[in-house]
Amino acid sequence: MVNQTEPMQHKNPWWQPLPAGKTVELEMAPGAKFRCMVAPLLVEAEPDEDQEELLAWVLKRHFLCTSDDYRTWTETQLRVRVSNKGTRKVGPDAGILLRQRADDGKVIETFVVMRSDKDTSGPTYGPPKVLPPKKKDDAEE
């Protein structure tokens, strides 16, 4: 969500749904000098300390904002950890406060925040599992 707070933007802010596999440029308020890009979702396995069992999947999504065509930028990430028992832990919140000086000298403040959608109550196939290697007999079928 991109929300210009000072001065308040004319259009209400809204959550912009983003496709997981693509880099996306966020829609900013008119006249914004900042550009913000959200990188594709990264999914990593978190094994136990012996590297034998899966403890969780960690989902990460970075976003970067710049006012000088990415010669300099600020960056943060949203992390979601889904344990092998299906519990989710989100955090910390991913937000960036952007300040720019307008042509008339006033300061414009914009807050950009990213969230993980809440769990839905739809059907589930249970928590993620590591599948054992296929047996030789199974591979021939």
Rosetta constraint file for C-alpha pairs under 8 A:
AtomPair CA 1 CA 13 HARMONIC 6.53 0.50
AtomPair CA 1 CA 14 HARMONIC 5.69 0.50
AtomPair CA 1 CA 15 HARMONIC 4.61 0.50
AtomPair CA 1 CA 16 HARMONIC 6.05 0.50
AtomPair CA 1 CA 112 HARMONIC 5.68 0.50
AtomPair CA 1 CA 113 HARMONIC 5.36 0.50
AtomPair CA 1 CA 114 HARMONIC 6.38 0.50
AtomPair CA 2 CA 13 HARMONIC 6.13 0.50
AtomPair CA 2 CA 14 HARMONIC 7.27 0.50
AtomPair CA 2 CA 15 HARMONIC 7.78 0.50
AtomPair CA 2 CA 26 HARMONIC 7.83 0.50
AtomPair CA 2 CA 27 HARMONIC 7.51 0.50
AtomPair CA 2 CA 28 HARMONIC 6.39 0.50
AtomPair CA 2 CA 29 HARMONIC 7.65 0.50
AtomPair CA 2 CA 110 HARMONIC 6.95 0.50
AtomPair CA 2 CA 111 HARMONIC 5.99 0.50
AtomPair CA 2 CA 112 HARMONIC 4.58 0.50
AtomPair CA 2 CA 113 HARMONIC 6.72 0.50
AtomPair CA 3 CA 9 HARMONIC 7.42 0.50
AtomPair CA 3 CA 12 HARMONIC 7.87 0.50
AtomPair CA 3 CA 13 HARMONIC 5.32 0.50
AtomPair CA 3 CA 29 HARMONIC 7.89 0.50
AtomPair CA 3 CA 110 HARMONIC 5.58 0.50
AtomPair CA 3 CA 111 HARMONIC 5.27 0.50
AtomPair CA 3 CA 112 HARMONIC 6.37 0.50
AtomPair CA 4 CA 8 HARMONIC 5.70 0.50
AtomPair CA 4 CA 9 HARMONIC 5.40 0.50
AtomPair CA 4 CA 29 HARMONIC 6.88 0.50
AtomPair CA 4 CA 108 HARMONIC 7.51 0.50
AtomPair CA 4 CA 109 HARMONIC 5.85 0.50
AtomPair CA 4 CA 110 HARMONIC 4.01 0.50
AtomPair CA 4 CA 111 HARMONIC 6.20 0.50
AtomPair CA 5 CA 9 HARMONIC 6.78 0.50
AtomPair CA 5 CA 108 HARMONIC 7.76 0.50
AtomPair CA 5 CA 109 HARMONIC 5.70 0.50
AtomPair CA 5 CA 110 HARMONIC 5.70 0.50
AtomPair CA 5 CA 111 HARMONIC 7.13 0.50
AtomPair CA 6 CA 107 HARMONIC 7.42 0.50
AtomPair CA 6 CA 108 HARMONIC 5.30 0.50
AtomPair CA 6 CA 109 HARMONIC 4.95 0.50
AtomPair CA 6 CA 110 HARMONIC 7.09 0.50
AtomPair CA 7 CA 108 HARMONIC 6.31 0.50
AtomPair CA 7 CA 109 HARMONIC 7.29 0.50
AtomPair CA 9 CA 29 HARMONIC 7.11 0.50
AtomPair CA 16 CA 26 HARMONIC 7.81 0.50
AtomPair CA 18 CA 24 HARMONIC 7.06 0.50
AtomPair CA 19 CA 24 HARMONIC 8.00 0.50
AtomPair CA 19 CA 40 HARMONIC 7.95 0.50
AtomPair CA 20 CA 40 HARMONIC 5.63 0.50
AtomPair CA 20 CA 41 HARMONIC 5.21 0.50
AtomPair CA 21 CA 40 HARMONIC 4.85 0.50
AtomPair CA 21 CA 41 HARMONIC 6.05 0.50
AtomPair CA 22 CA 39 HARMONIC 6.75 0.50
AtomPair CA 22 CA 40 HARMONIC 4.85 0.50
AtomPair CA 22 CA 41 HARMONIC 7.84 0.50
AtomPair CA 23 CA 37 HARMONIC 6.78 0.50
AtomPair CA 23 CA 38 HARMONIC 5.56 0.50
AtomPair CA 23 CA 39 HARMONIC 4.53 0.50
AtomPair CA 23 CA 40 HARMONIC 5.22 0.50
AtomPair CA 24 CA 37 HARMONIC 5.55 0.50
AtomPair CA 24 CA 38 HARMONIC 5.18 0.50
AtomPair CA 24 CA 39 HARMONIC 6.70 0.50
AtomPair CA 24 CA 40 HARMONIC 7.98 0.50
AtomPair CA 25 CA 35 HARMONIC 7.33 0.50
AtomPair CA 25 CA 36 HARMONIC 5.79 0.50
AtomPair CA 25 CA 37 HARMONIC 4.38 0.50
AtomPair CA 25 CA 38 HARMONIC 6.36 0.50
AtomPair CA 26 CA 35 HARMONIC 7.34 0.50
AtomPair CA 26 CA 36 HARMONIC 5.58 0.50
AtomPair CA 26 CA 37 HARMONIC 6.06 0.50
AtomPair CA 26 CA 38 HARMONIC 7.37 0.50
AtomPair CA 28 CA 32 HARMONIC 6.32 0.50
AtomPair CA 28 CA 34 HARMONIC 7.75 0.50
AtomPair CA 28 CA 35 HARMONIC 7.22 0.50
AtomPair CA 28 CA 36 HARMONIC 7.95 0.50
AtomPair CA 33 CA 67 HARMONIC 5.52 0.50
AtomPair CA 33 CA 100 HARMONIC 7.19 0.50
AtomPair CA 34 CA 65 HARMONIC 6.41 0.50
AtomPair CA 34 CA 66 HARMONIC 5.30 0.50
AtomPair CA 34 CA 67 HARMONIC 4.33 0.50
AtomPair CA 34 CA 68 HARMONIC 7.83 0.50
AtomPair CA 34 CA 98 HARMONIC 7.77 0.50
AtomPair CA 35 CA 65 HARMONIC 5.52 0.50
AtomPair CA 35 CA 66 HARMONIC 5.46 0.50
AtomPair CA 35 CA 67 HARMONIC 6.30 0.50
AtomPair CA 35 CA 69 HARMONIC 7.86 0.50
AtomPair CA 36 CA 63 HARMONIC 6.91 0.50
AtomPair CA 36 CA 64 HARMONIC 5.49 0.50
AtomPair CA 36 CA 65 HARMONIC 4.12 0.50
AtomPair CA 36 CA 66 HARMONIC 6.50 0.50
AtomPair CA 37 CA 63 HARMONIC 5.59 0.50
AtomPair CA 37 CA 64 HARMONIC 5.39 0.50
AtomPair CA 37 CA 65 HARMONIC 6.46 0.50
AtomPair CA 38 CA 61 HARMONIC 7.22 0.50
AtomPair CA 38 CA 62 HARMONIC 5.93 0.50
AtomPair CA 38 CA 63 HARMONIC 4.24 0.50
AtomPair CA 38 CA 64 HARMONIC 6.51 0.50
AtomPair CA 39 CA 61 HARMONIC 6.25 0.50
AtomPair CA 39 CA 62 HARMONIC 5.48 0.50
AtomPair CA 39 CA 63 HARMONIC 6.02 0.50
AtomPair CA 40 CA 61 HARMONIC 6.45 0.50
AtomPair CA 40 CA 62 HARMONIC 7.74 0.50
AtomPair CA 41 CA 59 HARMONIC 6.77 0.50
AtomPair CA 41 CA 60 HARMONIC 5.83 0.50
AtomPair CA 41 CA 61 HARMONIC 4.90 0.50
AtomPair CA 41 CA 62 HARMONIC 7.84 0.50
AtomPair CA 42 CA 59 HARMONIC 5.65 0.50
AtomPair CA 42 CA 60 HARMONIC 5.10 0.50
AtomPair CA 42 CA 61 HARMONIC 6.30 0.50
AtomPair CA 43 CA 57 HARMONIC 6.72 0.50
AtomPair CA 43 CA 58 HARMONIC 5.74 0.50
AtomPair CA 43 CA 59 HARMONIC 4.60 0.50
AtomPair CA 43 CA 60 HARMONIC 6.52 0.50
AtomPair CA 44 CA 57 HARMONIC 5.75 0.50
AtomPair CA 44 CA 58 HARMONIC 5.18 0.50
AtomPair CA 44 CA 59 HARMONIC 6.49 0.50
AtomPair CA 45 CA 54 HARMONIC 6.87 0.50
AtomPair CA 45 CA 55 HARMONIC 7.85 0.50
AtomPair CA 45 CA 56 HARMONIC 6.21 0.50
AtomPair CA 45 CA 57 HARMONIC 4.74 0.50
AtomPair CA 45 CA 58 HARMONIC 6.28 0.50
AtomPair CA 46 CA 54 HARMONIC 6.05 0.50
AtomPair CA 46 CA 55 HARMONIC 5.60 0.50
AtomPair CA 46 CA 56 HARMONIC 5.07 0.50
AtomPair CA 46 CA 57 HARMONIC 5.76 0.50
AtomPair CA 46 CA 58 HARMONIC 6.73 0.50
AtomPair CA 47 CA 51 HARMONIC 5.18 0.50
AtomPair CA 47 CA 52 HARMONIC 6.68 0.50
AtomPair CA 47 CA 53 HARMONIC 5.50 0.50
AtomPair CA 47 CA 54 HARMONIC 4.38 0.50
AtomPair CA 47 CA 55 HARMONIC 5.18 0.50
AtomPair CA 47 CA 56 HARMONIC 6.98 0.50
AtomPair CA 48 CA 52 HARMONIC 6.37 0.50
AtomPair CA 48 CA 53 HARMONIC 5.56 0.50
AtomPair CA 48 CA 54 HARMONIC 6.22 0.50
AtomPair CA 48 CA 55 HARMONIC 5.80 0.50
AtomPair CA 53 CA 130 HARMONIC 7.71 0.50
AtomPair CA 54 CA 84 HARMONIC 6.76 0.50
AtomPair CA 54 CA 129 HARMONIC 7.50 0.50
AtomPair CA 54 CA 130 HARMONIC 6.74 0.50
AtomPair CA 55 CA 83 HARMONIC 5.82 0.50
AtomPair CA 55 CA 84 HARMONIC 5.44 0.50
AtomPair CA 56 CA 81 HARMONIC 6.50 0.50
AtomPair CA 56 CA 82 HARMONIC 5.34 0.50
AtomPair CA 56 CA 83 HARMONIC 3.94 0.50
AtomPair CA 56 CA 84 HARMONIC 5.07 0.50
AtomPair CA 57 CA 81 HARMONIC 5.82 0.50
AtomPair CA 57 CA 82 HARMONIC 5.21 0.50
AtomPair CA 57 CA 83 HARMONIC 6.36 0.50
AtomPair CA 57 CA 84 HARMONIC 7.58 0.50
AtomPair CA 58 CA 79 HARMONIC 6.91 0.50
AtomPair CA 58 CA 80 HARMONIC 5.81 0.50
AtomPair CA 58 CA 81 HARMONIC 4.50 0.50
AtomPair CA 58 CA 82 HARMONIC 6.38 0.50
AtomPair CA 59 CA 79 HARMONIC 5.68 0.50
AtomPair CA 59 CA 80 HARMONIC 5.09 0.50
AtomPair CA 59 CA 81 HARMONIC 6.29 0.50
AtomPair CA 60 CA 77 HARMONIC 6.56 0.50
AtomPair CA 60 CA 78 HARMONIC 5.68 0.50
AtomPair CA 60 CA 79 HARMONIC 4.64 0.50
AtomPair CA 60 CA 80 HARMONIC 6.57 0.50
AtomPair CA 61 CA 77 HARMONIC 5.40 0.50
AtomPair CA 61 CA 78 HARMONIC 5.32 0.50
AtomPair CA 61 CA 79 HARMONIC 6.75 0.50
AtomPair CA 62 CA 75 HARMONIC 6.97 0.50
AtomPair CA 62 CA 76 HARMONIC 5.75 0.50
AtomPair CA 62 CA 77 HARMONIC 4.14 0.50
AtomPair CA 62 CA 78 HARMONIC 6.48 0.50
AtomPair CA 63 CA 75 HARMONIC 5.67 0.50
AtomPair CA 63 CA 76 HARMONIC 5.73 0.50
AtomPair CA 63 CA 77 HARMONIC 6.14 0.50
AtomPair CA 64 CA 73 HARMONIC 6.37 0.50
AtomPair CA 64 CA 74 HARMONIC 5.61 0.50
AtomPair CA 64 CA 75 HARMONIC 4.35 0.50
AtomPair CA 64 CA 76 HARMONIC 6.75 0.50
AtomPair CA 65 CA 70 HARMONIC 7.84 0.50
AtomPair CA 65 CA 73 HARMONIC 5.49 0.50
AtomPair CA 65 CA 74 HARMONIC 5.47 0.50
AtomPair CA 65 CA 75 HARMONIC 6.53 0.50
AtomPair CA 66 CA 70 HARMONIC 5.43 0.50
AtomPair CA 66 CA 71 HARMONIC 7.84 0.50
AtomPair CA 66 CA 72 HARMONIC 6.31 0.50
AtomPair CA 66 CA 73 HARMONIC 4.53 0.50
AtomPair CA 66 CA 74 HARMONIC 6.64 0.50
AtomPair CA 67 CA 72 HARMONIC 7.76 0.50
AtomPair CA 67 CA 73 HARMONIC 7.48 0.50
AtomPair CA 68 CA 72 HARMONIC 6.52 0.50
AtomPair CA 68 CA 73 HARMONIC 7.97 0.50
AtomPair CA 74 CA 96 HARMONIC 7.98 0.50
AtomPair CA 75 CA 96 HARMONIC 7.91 0.50
AtomPair CA 76 CA 94 HARMONIC 6.12 0.50
AtomPair CA 76 CA 95 HARMONIC 7.09 0.50
AtomPair CA 76 CA 96 HARMONIC 7.42 0.50
AtomPair CA 77 CA 94 HARMONIC 5.72 0.50
AtomPair CA 78 CA 90 HARMONIC 7.78 0.50
AtomPair CA 78 CA 91 HARMONIC 6.60 0.50
AtomPair CA 78 CA 92 HARMONIC 6.99 0.50
AtomPair CA 78 CA 93 HARMONIC 6.50 0.50
AtomPair CA 78 CA 94 HARMONIC 5.17 0.50
AtomPair CA 78 CA 114 HARMONIC 6.86 0.50
AtomPair CA 78 CA 115 HARMONIC 7.08 0.50
AtomPair CA 78 CA 116 HARMONIC 7.79 0.50
AtomPair CA 79 CA 90 HARMONIC 6.01 0.50
AtomPair CA 79 CA 91 HARMONIC 5.72 0.50
AtomPair CA 79 CA 92 HARMONIC 7.16 0.50
AtomPair CA 80 CA 88 HARMONIC 6.76 0.50
AtomPair CA 80 CA 89 HARMONIC 5.70 0.50
AtomPair CA 80 CA 90 HARMONIC 4.51 0.50
AtomPair CA 80 CA 91 HARMONIC 6.58 0.50
AtomPair CA 80 CA 116 HARMONIC 7.42 0.50
AtomPair CA 81 CA 88 HARMONIC 5.59 0.50
AtomPair CA 81 CA 89 HARMONIC 5.13 0.50
AtomPair CA 81 CA 90 HARMONIC 6.47 0.50
AtomPair CA 82 CA 86 HARMONIC 5.84 0.50
AtomPair CA 82 CA 87 HARMONIC 5.55 0.50
AtomPair CA 82 CA 88 HARMONIC 4.54 0.50
AtomPair CA 82 CA 89 HARMONIC 6.58 0.50
AtomPair CA 83 CA 87 HARMONIC 5.35 0.50
AtomPair CA 83 CA 88 HARMONIC 6.56 0.50
AtomPair CA 83 CA 127 HARMONIC 7.71 0.50
AtomPair CA 84 CA 127 HARMONIC 5.52 0.50
AtomPair CA 84 CA 128 HARMONIC 5.64 0.50
AtomPair CA 84 CA 129 HARMONIC 6.75 0.50
AtomPair CA 85 CA 127 HARMONIC 5.42 0.50
AtomPair CA 85 CA 128 HARMONIC 7.74 0.50
AtomPair CA 86 CA 126 HARMONIC 7.07 0.50
AtomPair CA 86 CA 127 HARMONIC 4.60 0.50
AtomPair CA 86 CA 128 HARMONIC 7.25 0.50
AtomPair CA 90 CA 116 HARMONIC 7.39 0.50
AtomPair CA 93 CA 113 HARMONIC 7.83 0.50
AtomPair CA 93 CA 114 HARMONIC 7.42 0.50
AtomPair CA 93 CA 115 HARMONIC 7.16 0.50
AtomPair CA 94 CA 113 HARMONIC 5.77 0.50
AtomPair CA 94 CA 114 HARMONIC 5.52 0.50
AtomPair CA 94 CA 115 HARMONIC 7.13 0.50
AtomPair CA 95 CA 111 HARMONIC 7.02 0.50
AtomPair CA 95 CA 112 HARMONIC 5.53 0.50
AtomPair CA 95 CA 113 HARMONIC 4.12 0.50
AtomPair CA 95 CA 114 HARMONIC 6.34 0.50
AtomPair CA 96 CA 111 HARMONIC 5.80 0.50
AtomPair CA 96 CA 112 HARMONIC 5.27 0.50
AtomPair CA 96 CA 113 HARMONIC 6.46 0.50
AtomPair CA 97 CA 109 HARMONIC 7.00 0.50
AtomPair CA 97 CA 110 HARMONIC 5.90 0.50
AtomPair CA 97 CA 111 HARMONIC 4.54 0.50
AtomPair CA 97 CA 112 HARMONIC 6.47 0.50
AtomPair CA 98 CA 109 HARMONIC 5.70 0.50
AtomPair CA 98 CA 110 HARMONIC 5.07 0.50
AtomPair CA 98 CA 111 HARMONIC 6.09 0.50
AtomPair CA 98 CA 112 HARMONIC 7.70 0.50
AtomPair CA 99 CA 107 HARMONIC 6.61 0.50
AtomPair CA 99 CA 108 HARMONIC 5.63 0.50
AtomPair CA 99 CA 109 HARMONIC 4.63 0.50
AtomPair CA 99 CA 110 HARMONIC 6.45 0.50
AtomPair CA 100 CA 107 HARMONIC 5.70 0.50
AtomPair CA 100 CA 108 HARMONIC 5.28 0.50
AtomPair CA 100 CA 109 HARMONIC 6.71 0.50
AtomPair CA 101 CA 105 HARMONIC 5.69 0.50
AtomPair CA 101 CA 106 HARMONIC 5.68 0.50
AtomPair CA 101 CA 107 HARMONIC 4.55 0.50
AtomPair CA 101 CA 108 HARMONIC 6.07 0.50
AtomPair CA 102 CA 106 HARMONIC 5.40 0.50
AtomPair CA 102 CA 107 HARMONIC 6.11 0.50
AtomPair CA 102 CA 108 HARMONIC 6.62 0.50
AtomPair CA 134 CA 138 HARMONIC 6.06 0.50
AtomPair CA 134 CA 139 HARMONIC 6.28 0.50
AtomPair CA 135 CA 139 HARMONIC 6.39 0.50
AtomPair CA 136 CA 140 HARMONIC 6.84 0.50
AtomPair CA 137 CA 141 HARMONIC 7.15 0.50
